[in-house]
Amino acid sequence: MAGNDPVDQDAIAAQWEAQLDSQDPAEAAAEAASNELSETMALQWAAMVEDGSRDFGTGKNGGERVLSQEEIDNLLGFNVGEVNLDDNSGIRAIIDSAMVSYERLPMLEIVFDRLVRLLTTSLRNFTSDNVEVSLDRITSVRFGDYMNSIPLPAVLCVFKAEEWENFGLVTVDSSLIYSMIDVLLGGRRGQTSMRIEGRPYTTIETNLVKRLVEVVMADAEQAFRPLSPVTFTIDRLETNPRFAAISRPANAAILVRLRIDMEDRGGNIELLLPYATIEPIRNVLLQMFMGEKFGRDPIWEGHFATEVAQAEISVDAVLYEADIPLKELMKLKVGDTLPLEMRADALVAVRCGSVTLTEGRMGRVGDRVAIRVAKQLRKPNTTFAMFEKADEQTKMMEAP
């Protein structure tokens, strides 16, 4: 065949050699450099695609790279899963930075530690079983975020703080409800509580949960009593979070989670207090330790009054004062007489500096001139504890 003829192949090879020999050496070098540049650019593009870089060879964006969707979500603080009240990061942390943190109310932690100790004893008496109560966490949350994160089914108890004139919320989860029912109704030990889906809580279960919440509320009253006496009364029980709205979704609140363990059974109970509820006792919650005083301190005031009472002062008895022109004062000579426009029975002012303390009558005791006090001592507007105690002692002495 003609395609297999070696003569034809030799002719084609000779034709290519002749064409290469006739090409200009400069054109051949330019074509080779162009091919090499194209291969170099292709390698650079491949490396940039693999590294996720935006470097186009200029060197200006050498430190930048394309972020993945997961990295963008972490940066913004968003999560596709359920709302996590423990994790605040990214933009969400910046948004929530305006929320008042419970660390700025240090006395709250002391109150809830006392609640844990009281509740441990009360629940042991209530269940006649070994109950351990622990403080899981104290966090600041927004009311709407918390309501959306409540795992259902659960029982929500709305209570009112009578003295503070506002409401709070107690949430008892399903595992604690069934565990408490098993303990109170004689369930066997060593078996985990069965969670029954698809049915509402019965009247017996609701009443037992209400009794549990009453125990918690009674201990909460005792925990707050050293700071501010308060009475917590149960307003209603709800199973739908929409019916337990006691505050606006954007309002801040304090969330306290308590863990209750009864051997191999137990659950969580959460106490939610909006900031509007604890606003009346905010000054007390700002204390760093129990008994810290703000404003008037009677102990320091009594000490200060005692030290002031022991101080020595100079007292002047002023017989008469008159205002005369400087011209007449300069004309006075030895032997001149200044008439005093006062009667013989006129009162003498007793002064300390420029402050008039009292008035009296001038007389003589032995070889000394004396003043008999004729009016009560004028007390200052700020009454010290020393004067208050002196008045009390005087009234006790005068009493028949």
Salt bridges, closest charged atoms under 4 A:
GLU71 OE2 - ARG65 NH2 3.16
ASP86 OD1 - ARG137 NH1 2.05
ASP96 OD1 - ARG142 NE 3.29
ASP129 OD1 - ARG189 NH2 3.55
GLU132 OE2 - ARG124 NH2 2.82
GLU197 OE2 - ARG195 NE 2.96
GLU205 OE2 - ARG199 NH2 2.92
GLU214 OE1 - ARG211 NH1 3.71
ASP235 OD2 - ARG236 NH1 2.71
GLU238 OE2 - ARG236 NE 3.40
ASP261 OD1 - ARG259 NE 2.84
GLU263 OE2 - ARG189 NH1 3.56
ASP264 OD1 - ARG265 NE 3.97
GLU270 OE2 - ARG257 NH2 2.57
GLU301 OE1 - ARG296 NE 2.79
GLU321 OE2 - ARG351 NH1 2.78
ASP345 OD1 - ARG343 NE 3.71
GLU359 OE1 - LYS375 NZ 3.13
GLU388 OE2 - ARG296 NH2 3.14
ASP391 OD2 - LYS379 NZ 3.10
